[in-house]
């Protein structure tokens, strides 16, 4: 038998626009969700214009962070909800043993990730920590540019770029440090996963608010200003030269497994989808 659609939910900007238009035309409740930094530079003004109109007419707008939500304060949206990403299931348990002398990150090799910042920061600390290397796992259009920078900085023997691997968490769990060097993010899953497996982490205060939503500075990781090579280099040097403090931050970081476990985040989404909340103009989670 035929069952009419009750709710449309979409998760990306262009899809949100399409879903919002369809929902309005068909008089169907619409839930739209932001998954990145709303004011990212690659987003066209025409896209922003239509996105904002759709968000104003949507029944509920879901954001990953408070900073994402606040980007739309000028629109006076009625139903705004903040729901962070869950920690993926099946991750290795936190590792508490001796760590490899490797600094690591894994991400798409894209401009937003600002991997040149990480490579340059590593170059700044390399002389004082010659036994450490840097491994970058990922695929993307900037691989050649990054490899050229590595050569220019004479780091060919200390910095490697590897294709992303399926079992990345097993690959990196014993490494000394995970670094997120992005300029902007939504809720950075790689950072959440590194924290969940007990890795010491450093993140830039990337636009979108994902890092500062989960990191308490010097308690479960370090946050540095985005785009600041020296600040990132100093943070890396601190982590490498303070193994006891670094290990404690990694242990505290692993507590995020409970805070963002899938069943908790799923329940927040279920609350949003409950018809009585949407009909009454509420989206309490």
C-alpha positions in Angstrom: 0.0 0.0 0.0 1.0 3.6 -0.6 2.4 5.6 2.4 2.8 9.3 1.8 6.0 11.0 2.9 5.8 12.7 6.3 9.2 14.4 6.6 12.0 15.2 4.2 15.5 15.3 5.8 18.6 16.4 3.9 22.2 16.9 5.0 24.1 19.0 2.5 23.7 22.6 1.2 22.6 21.9 -2.4 20.5 19.0 -1.3 18.9 21.1 1.4 17.8 23.7 -1.2 16.3 21.0 -3.3 14.6 19.3 -0.4 13.3 22.6 1.0 11.8 23.5 -2.4 10.1 20.1 -2.7 8.9 20.2 0.9 7.3 23.6 0.5 5.7 22.7 -2.8 4.3 19.4 -1.4 3.5 20.8 2.0 5.8 18.2 3.7 7.7 18.9 6.9 11.4 19.6 6.1 14.5 19.1 8.3 17.7 20.5 6.9 21.2 20.0 8.3 24.4 21.9 7.9 27.5 19.7 7.7 30.3 22.3 7.1 31.3 25.9 7.9 28.3 27.9 6.5 30.5 30.8 5.2 33.2 28.7 3.6 34.9 30.6 0.7 34.0 28.1 -2.0 30.2 28.6 -1.5 28.7 30.8 -4.2 26.6 33.8 -3.2 23.6 32.6 -5.1 23.8 29.3 -3.3 23.9 31.2 0.1 20.9 33.2 -1.0 18.7 30.2 -1.8 20.0 28.3 1.2 19.0 31.1 3.6 15.5 31.3 2.1 15.1 27.6 2.5 16.3 27.6 6.1 13.8 30.3 7.0 11.0 28.1 5.7 12.2 24.8 7.0 10.5 23.2 10.0 13.8 22.4 11.7 17.4 23.4 11.0 20.1 21.1 12.5 23.7 22.2 13.1 26.7 20.3 14.3 28.1 23.1 16.4 27.0 26.3 18.1 29.3 28.3 15.9 27.5 26.9 12.8 24.2 27.8 14.3 25.3 31.4 15.2 26.2 32.0 11.5 22.5 32.2 10.9 21.5 34.4 13.8 20.7 37.2 11.4 17.9 35.1 9.9 16.0 34.7 13.2 15.4 31.1 12.5 12.7 29.7 14.9 13.7 26.0 15.1 17.5 25.6 15.5 19.0 22.4 17.0 22.7 21.6 17.7 23.5 17.9 17.3 27.2 16.9 17.1 28.4 13.9 15.0 28.5 10.5 16.7 31.7 8.5 17.2 31.7 5.8 14.6 31.3 2.2 15.8 34.0 -0.5 15.7 37.0 1.8 16.6 39.9 0.2 18.4 40.0 0.6 22.2 42.2 3.4 23.5 45.9 2.7 23.4 47.9 3.5 26.6 51.3 2.0 25.8 54.6 3.4 24.5 54.0 5.5 21.4 55.7 5.5 18.0 57.7 8.6 17.1 55.3 9.6 14.4 53.0 12.6 14.0 50.0 11.8 11.9 46.9 13.2 10.2 44.4 11.8 7.8 42.1 13.8 5.6 41.3 14.8 2.1 44.2 16.6 0.4 42.2 19.8 0.0 42.8 23.5 0.5 40.5 23.7 3.6 42.7 21.2 5.5 45.7 23.6 5.3 48.2 20.7 5.3 51.0 23.2 4.3 50.6 24.6 7.7 51.3 21.3 9.3 54.2 20.5 7.1 55.8 23.9 7.8 55.2 23.6 11.6 56.8 20.1 11.5 59.8 21.7 9.7 60.1 24.2 12.5 60.4 21.5 15.2 62.3 18.9 13.2 65.8 20.0 14.3 64.9 19.6 18.0 63.0 16.3 17.4 65.0 14.6 14.6 63.7 11.1 15.5 60.1 12.0 14.7 58.5 11.8 11.3 55.2 13.0 9.9 52.7 10.8 8.0 49.8 12.2 6.1 47.1 9.8 4.9 44.7 11.0 2.2 43.8 11.5 -1.4 43.1 14.7 -3.2 44.1 17.2 -5.8 46.8 18.9 -3.7 49.0 15.9 -3.4 51.6 17.1 -6.0 51.7 20.6 -4.4 52.3 19.1 -0.9 55.0 16.8 -2.2 56.7 19.8 -3.8 56.6 21.6 -0.5 58.2 18.6 1.3 61.1 18.7 -1.2 61.5 22.5 -0.9 61.8 22.1 2.9 64.3 19.1 2.6 61.9 16.8 4.4 61.8 13.9 1.9 63.2 11.5 4.5 60.9 12.6 7.3 57.4 13.4 5.8 55.4 10.9 3.8 52.0 11.1 2.1 50.1 7.8 1.9 46.8 6.9 0.3 44.0 6.6 2.7 43.7 3.1 4.1 40.5 1.3 5.2 41.9 0.3 8.6 43.4 3.8 9.3 42.6 3.7 13.1 44.6 0.5 13.6 47.4 2.0 11.5 47.7 5.2 13.6 46.6 4.2 17.1 50.1 3.9 18.5 51.4 7.1 16.9 52.6 9.9 19.2 50.2 12.7 18.1 47.3 13.5 15.8 47.1 17.0 14.3 44.2 18.7 12.6 45.4 21.8 10.8 42.2 22.9 9.0 41.1 26.4 8.3 37.4 25.4 8.4 35.5 22.3 9.2 32.0 21.1 10.2 32.4 18.5 13.0 35.8 17.0 12.1 35.3 13.2 12.3 39.0 12.4 12.0 39.6 14.4 15.2 36.7 12.7 17.0 38.0 9.3 16.0 41.6 10.1 17.1 40.3 11.3 20.4 38.2 8.2 20.8 41.1 5.9 20.4 43.1 7.8 23.1 45.5 9.7 20.9 47.0 13.0 22.1 45.5 15.6 19.7 46.2 19.2 18.5 43.7 21.1 16.5 43.5 24.6 15.0 40.6 26.7 16.1 39.0 26.1 12.7 36.0 28.1 11.5 32.9 26.1 12.1 33.6 25.5 15.8 34.1 21.7 15.6 37.4 21.6 17.4 36.6 23.9 20.3 33.3 22.0 20.7 35.1 18.9 21.8 38.6 20.0 23.0 39.2 21.7 26.4 42.7 23.2 26.0 45.4 21.2 28.0 42.7 18.9 29.4 42.0 16.6 26.5 44.1 18.2 23.7 45.5 21.5 22.5 43.9 24.2 20.4 46.0 26.7 18.5 45.0 29.7 16.3 44.3 28.7 12.7 47.0 29.5 10.2 49.6 30.2 12.9 52.7 28.1 12.1 54.7 29.0 15.2 51.7 28.3 17.5 51.2 24.9 15.9 55.0 24.2 16.1 55.1 25.2 19.7 52.1 22.9 20.5 53.7 20.0 18.8 57.0 20.6 20.6 55.1 20.7 23.9 53.3 17.4 23.3 56.5 15.7 22.3 58.5 17.0 25.2 55.9 16.4 27.8 54.9 12.7 27.4 53.2 12.4 30.8 50.9 15.4 30.2 50.4 14.2 26.6 49.4 10.8 27.7 46.9 12.2 30.2 45.3 14.4 27.6 45.0 11.3 25.4 43.3 9.4 28.1 40.9 12.3 28.8 40.2 12.6 25.1 39.0 9.0 24.9 36.1 9.8 27.2 34.4 11.3 24.1 33.4 7.7 23.2 30.7 7.9 25.8 29.7 11.5 25.2 29.2 11.0 21.5 28.2 7.3 21.4 25.9 6.6 18.4 22.8 5.7 20.5 23.0 9.1 22.3 23.2 11.1 19.1 20.6 8.9 17.4 18.1 9.7 20.2 18.7 13.4 19.6 17.8 12.9 16.0 14.7 10.8 16.9 13.5 13.7 19.1 13.8 16.0 16.1 11.8 13.7 13.9 9.0 13.2 16.5 6.0 14.7 14.8 4.7 16.4 18.0 7.9 18.5 18.4 7.8 19.7 14.8 4.1 20.4 14.8 4.3 22.4 18.0 7.2 24.5 16.7 9.7 22.9 19.0 12.8 20.9 18.4 14.1 20.2 21.8 16.8 17.6 22.2 
